[in-house]
Amino acid sequence: ELHGTHKGNSVRFTISDNPTVEKGTLMFLQDPKSASGASLVNLPLRPFAGIASTEKVAADGSITMGCWTSGIFDLSAAAIINVGQLVVLSGANTIQPAVTADILSGNIIGKALETATAGERIQVLLGTY
């Protein structure tokens, strides 16, 4: 869920025609300027593209979609996260605290605005590093 008066910036990315992507899916960045849904299979150390701002239906002929790259969103924690920590993708629509390698690789999603235990939803400010 997107919060705040600033409703985020949406950036258009190329996407394969095959997948179904639900609005709100955490997406990772691929070269060149393409996005794909995050899963445990394609992690770790994947740069964050954004959060899908629309639904994408499989084989609908569309090969682009918008992803929010800034704003405040409710995201699910896969591990303990402390307020103010930088966070990264952890799997399909989950996040975890960043480590040094994530920071150096450009994998940061944003900053936790609340403390979380595993499985808890917290607000995260996207695009803040």
C-alpha positions in Angstrom: 0.0 0.0 0.0 1.3 3.4 -1.0 1.1 6.1 1.8 1.7 9.8 2.1 0.8 12.9 0.2 3.5 12.2 -2.4 2.2 9.2 -4.3 5.6 8.1 -5.6 7.2 8.2 -9.0 6.5 5.5 -11.6 9.2 4.5 -14.1 8.4 2.4 -17.1 10.5 -0.8 -17.6 10.6 -3.5 -20.3 9.1 -6.8 -19.1 8.7 -10.2 -20.8 5.2 -10.8 -22.2 5.0 -14.2 -20.5 4.7 -13.5 -16.7 1.7 -12.5 -14.7 2.7 -9.8 -12.3 0.3 -8.5 -9.6 0.2 -4.8 -8.7 2.5 -4.3 -5.7 5.0 -7.0 -6.6 8.6 -6.2 -5.7 10.6 -6.1 -9.0 14.3 -6.5 -9.6 16.3 -4.8 -12.3 17.9 -6.5 -15.3 19.9 -5.2 -18.2 18.8 -3.3 -20.3 16.3 -1.4 -18.2 14.1 -4.5 -17.7 12.2 -5.6 -14.6 11.3 -9.0 -13.3 9.4 -10.2 -10.2 11.6 -11.2 -7.3 11.6 -14.8 -6.0 14.0 -16.9 -4.0 15.3 -18.4 -7.2 16.6 -15.2 -8.7 18.1 -13.7 -5.5 20.4 -12.7 -3.8 22.3 -9.6 -4.9 19.8 -8.3 -7.4 19.3 -4.6 -7.8 15.8 -3.2 -7.0 13.8 -1.8 -9.9 10.7 -0.8 -8.0 7.2 -1.9 -7.1 4.8 -2.9 -9.8 2.3 0.0 -10.2 -0.1 -2.0 -12.4 -1.1 -5.6 -13.0 0.5 -7.4 -15.9 -1.4 -10.4 -17.4 0.6 -13.2 -19.0 0.7 -13.2 -22.8 -1.4 -10.0 -23.0 1.0 -8.5 -25.6 2.3 -5.8 -23.3 6.1 -5.7 -22.9 6.3 -2.6 -20.6 5.1 -1.8 -17.1 5.4 1.0 -14.6 7.2 0.5 -11.2 7.1 2.9 -8.3 10.6 3.9 -7.4 9.8 6.3 -4.5 7.2 6.7 -1.9 6.2 5.0 1.4 5.0 1.4 1.2 3.9 -1.4 3.5 6.3 -4.3 3.0 6.7 -7.7 4.7 9.8 -8.4 6.7 11.5 -11.8 6.3 13.8 -11.1 9.3 14.1 -8.7 12.2 14.5 -5.1 10.9 15.3 -2.1 13.1 13.9 1.3 12.4 16.3 3.3 10.2 17.9 0.2 8.7 18.4 0.0 4.9 16.5 -2.9 3.4 16.9 -5.2 0.4 14.8 -7.9 -1.4 14.7 -11.2 0.5 12.4 -13.2 -1.7 9.0 -13.0 -3.3 7.6 -9.8 -1.9 9.7 -9.8 1.3 12.5 -7.7 2.6 15.5 -8.1 5.0 18.2 -5.8 6.4 20.9 -4.8 4.0 24.6 -5.9 4.5 27.7 -4.1 3.2 27.7 -6.1 -0.1 24.1 -5.0 -0.8 25.1 -1.3 -0.4 28.2 -1.7 -2.6 26.1 -3.6 -5.3 23.2 -1.0 -5.4 20.6 -3.4 -4.1 19.0 -1.1 -1.5 15.2 -0.8 -1.7 14.9 2.0 0.9 14.8 2.7 4.7 12.7 1.0 7.3 10.4 3.6 9.0 9.4 1.0 11.7 10.9 -1.9 13.6 9.7 -5.4 12.5 9.9 -9.0 13.5 9.9 -11.7 10.8 6.5 -11.9 9.1 5.5 -8.4 10.1 4.5 -5.6 7.7 6.2 -2.3 8.1 6.4 1.0 6.3 9.5 1.5 4.1 10.6 4.8 2.4 11.7 3.8 -1.1 14.6 5.5 -2.8 16.2 6.6 0.4 19.8 5.4 1.0 
